[in-house]
């Protein structure tokens, strides 16, 4: 469903954050992008691709071979750390710098933030 006309010109004074949402990681695309199944509430669910907020990782699909190898290592680390089926909580926002994609802070059940884990493991840098 596209955005209903009633919500297309929403006043900034009434804007609300997106989330937090209950979610399950369904696929790891690269070190900073995952597909998730979100519970939107009221028995509504959505499958979305989100970029992990506030970090950069080396590219997997472009750039020099050495960068792509580091990108694959980041992806593999994330896939091992938060494999498909991992339950988490997301807060999201639209980000023009990310080509209009949604970016998300992703928190695991034990309270750890995925971005922080990637940075501490040397697989990402803060932006």
Order of alpha helices (4+ residues) and beta strands (2+ residues): beta-beta-beta-beta-alpha-beta-beta-alpha-beta
